[in-house]
Amino acid sequence: GGGGGECFIGGDVYDIAFDDGEIKKGVAESRIAGEGDDDIDGTTLARTAAASATTSAGFDDPTPLLFSLSEPVDVGDPASCAGDPALVASLETQASAWVRVVDRVSRRVREAPPVHAATLVKDLPLAELRFWEQRTRQLEPLSKQAETSFMKNVTNVLMLAGSDAGDALRGAFSALRRLYIEAKWNAKYLKILERPFKILSEGSIGQIAVTIPGMVRTMRMTCVSSRFYTSVEKMDNLVERVTLALCVRLAAIADPAALLVSGDARSALSQLVSIFERWERCVTANGRGDAAGAASAGASSSSSSSSSSFAGAGDESPDRKPSALKEGSAWDLLNWSRLLQRPRHMRDRCVELRELFSRFSRLREGGGKVRAGGARGGGGGGGG
């Protein structure tokens, strides 16, 4: 039924109005309460009610973001609570419900597509960043609540009582934590690339040309220093999306109809050829990328600005030391023969177009000279 109360998330207090199991009025006000997550207790969780649900972006139906508790309990002393059969039975019921919530949320975020069908090709790199940011927002409330002292005490009570629900709850919380940490740190690393990705999407050709070397260095740094972007699969997807966005942006400029109007086709096409060549040189640094798909050599020198954002992040930080830059990373194992196929094709077409426009320009100039010569010849004949 209708009601309301305060719920704690990560040390903040949110005034929420409930009605028939759904959030009726969203977040009305936020204020800091105490030092942190330890302020959450059974009473507070009871106030959140079984109705704390909200609609996550990209989902068609509500996805729960907060655990529920049917009634307030005191589990401050897990050892003594484990000897209370009635309390243990009640917590087992609650734990089963919590495991189902975690399983549902985990399944939903895993099934979410990394890129929506409506995403423009030039926005594909940014879409990957937004994907991890959205996943972080979806997992953060549950993950923070699972880390509270109250939830840890509930798990301890069930473990001390020898209940299978304790193992299941601990396993679900661990899986949830892993998903959240992965999303959080992927979003942090890709956030460094947000500016070059925006330039790639909306910037001028000159800006794109200048951005490529730094963007590639940062991508390589991410590949070797991030725990979760060290796989060939993840880096392959990221590099391919950046490559597609680059090709689409430059293809729009290489449109023959637009070049005819511009009046400076050869110069524009030469600039495009230069950008494609710069892209290939940067991603295959040290000269080990070739048509056979050989892996490029080890990562380029570390950019201090790329790694400084993660310095002093504490034990929770899963990033590696910059000294880990060495050969054998996922970057070296990417299939550059395939990844460079589109840029090379585009470069070759730009070279052909440039030659075509050069011939067209020479023919036009030659035709003008012929007409001018004919006019002079005609005038001389009339005078004779």
TAGIUR-V42833 format. One line per field, one symbol per residue. ss: DSSP state (H for helix, E for strand, L for the rest). phi: phi as a letter, one per 20 degrees, with the letter a starting at -180 (. if undefined). A space follows every 50 residues. Layout:
ss = ???
phi = ???
This chain:
ss = LLEEEEEEELLEEEEEEEELLEELLLLLLEEELLLLHHHLLHHHHHHHLL LLEELLLLLLLLEELLLLLLLLLLLLLHHHHLLLHHHHHHHHHHHHHHHH HHHHHHHHHHHLLLLLLLLLHHHHHHHHHHHHHHHHHHHHHHHHHHLLHH HHHHHHHHHHLLLHHHHHHHHHHHHHHHHHHHHHHHHHHHHLLHHHHHHH HHLLHHHHHHHHHHHHHHHHHHHHHLLLLLLHHHHHHHHHHHHHHHHHHH HHHLLHHHHHHHLLHHHHHHHHHHHHHHHHHHHLHHHLLLLLLLLLLLLL LLLHHHHHHHLLLLLLLLLLLHHHLLLLLHHHHLLHHHHLHHHHHHHHHH HHHHHHHHHHHHHHHHHHHHHHHHHHHHHHHHHL
phi = .frardcdclnedcecddblncfecleebcbfcmerfffecfffffffmf dfbbeegndecgdfdcfdbfbfcdcfdgffffedgfffffffffffffff ffffffffffefffcffeffgfdgffffffffffffffefgfffffefff ffffffgfffemefffffffffffffffffffffffffffffefffffff ecffffffgffggfffgffffgfedefedeefffffffffffffffffff fffefgffffffmcffffffffgfffffgffffdgmmdebfenffffgff gfegffdffdfmfnfffefefgfffafnfggfefefgffeffgfffffff ffffffffffffffffffffffffffffffffff
